Amino acid sequence: MTNFDPPLRLHLDGEALVSNWRALDARSGAARAGAAVKANAYGLGARAVVARLRDAGCRDFFVAHWGEAEAIADVVPPSWISVLNGIAQCDVTAARALGATPVLNTPEQLGMWRNAGGGRCHVMVDSGINRLGLAPQHIIDGALDGMQVDVLMSHLASADTDVAQNREQLGLFHQTVSATTAQRLSLANSAGIMLGADYHFDLTRPGISLYGGIARAGMEEWIKPVVRLSARILQVRNLPAGAMVGYNATHICAQETRVGTISIGYADGYLRAFSGKGRAMADGHALPVIGRVSMDIVTLDLNAAPALREGDWVELEYDLVTAAALTGLSQYELLTNLGPRFARVWG
Ligand SMILES: *Cc1c(COP(=O)(O)O)cnc(C)c1O
């Protein structure tokens, strides 16, 4: 908590978040949708996101690190939390004490879990992304015999595009599945849900689209934006034509320009790729970012709204699809970099 009113706000739409989860759950058919909440729920704030999705009926939460599980373990029962990145020997004791469920990825991890007493676990099979997970053949050869596997899962590499790899991964997953006695099966992320019923199994794992990301074209018709960014103007000035703005003077005013300085920058996830490209809005007026984005300062051309004053608020344009096209950053990068200096305001 702070006694101060940060000059930077992240407005979070709780109804849109819940609506997106419900829509993804409905589109998962007979499967239930869980929620990927790793990386602080993609930058939004894991505790607040998890509480809202819990109240909406979500029962499966996926994080990457054990510390992320610990950080939400008083918001939902620990058994609802799955740790995707597996387990290391140094964490086994604390992991069992916490009670979140590991997603075991390697033969070594299967051994660690057995030696620690076994019990309920999840298992990742690598069906072709070649990142994390057991080889399908290993499972077919009996590596999971005697283990109490709740979710057997795999992860799609290219679900956002229509390529043969999706069917190939699906086929390999089916072969693996037939060699286990897992309680539940899970394959699809946000984009994977849109590949159709063959990919749904028992549990889906959307992440980006919960938070307003458009994982595949067409989803913008029913996925709602969840985040908006606003910033308070720190200073305004009138510059003559020819004045130079910002580091390395990358902007030279072509005309008299009223300039407003706001406090956002790459320390907050507003990266240099927005330099000379991003925009803020005030009362429907577009205010271009001029010059270079700095660590925590951005300058705006206020000529379209000259009445703006020190202390007024502007909203950054942050439509994820548009901003991704503008900057070359992915929608994932645009969300997960949103830093700790924002006041996170839920509406
Ligand atoms: C991050 C992650 C997800 C969620 O993916 P999105 O593309 O954000 O929907 C699902 N499954 C696994 C294994 C992940 O690592």
The ligand as an SDF file (V2000), in Angstrom:
LIG
                    3D

 15 15  0  0  0  0  0  0  0  0999 V2000
    1.1110  -20.2240  -21.0180 C   0  0  0  0  0  0  0  0  0  0  0  0
    0.5250  -21.5570  -21.2720 C   0  0  0  0  0  0  0  0  0  0  0  0
   -0.8170  -21.6760  -21.6500 C   0  0  0  0  0  0  0  0  0  0  0  0
   -1.6800  -20.4890  -22.0230 C   0  0  0  0  0  0  0  0  0  0  0  0
   -1.3710  -20.1070  -23.3490 O   0  0  0  0  0  0  0  0  0  0  0  0
   -2.0960  -18.8730  -24.0770 P   0  0  0  0  0  0  0  0  0  0  0  0
   -1.4980  -18.8750  -25.4310 O   0  0  0  0  0  0  0  0  0  0  0  0
   -1.7280  -17.6580  -23.2990 O   0  0  0  0  0  0  0  0  0  0  0  0
   -3.5520  -19.1350  -24.0670 O   0  0  0  0  0  0  0  0  0  0  0  0
   -1.3380  -22.9540  -21.7440 C   0  0  0  0  0  0  0  0  0  0  0  0
   -0.5810  -24.0470  -21.5010 N   0  0  0  0  0  0  0  0  0  0  0  0
    0.7260  -23.9610  -21.1670 C   0  0  0  0  0  0  0  0  0  0  0  0
    1.5160  -25.2060  -20.9490 C   0  0  0  0  0  0  0  0  0  0  0  0
    1.3260  -22.7190  -21.0590 C   0  0  0  0  0  0  0  0  0  0  0  0
    2.6270  -22.6330  -20.7620 O   0  0  0  0  0  0  0  0  0  0  0  0
  1  2  1  0
  2  3  1  0
  2 14  2  0
  3  4  1  0
  3 10  2  0
  4  5  1  0
  5  6  1  0
  6  7  2  0
  6  8  1  0
  6  9  1  0
 10 11  1  0
 11 12  2  0
 12 13  1  0
 12 14  1  0
 14 15  1  0
M  END
$$$$
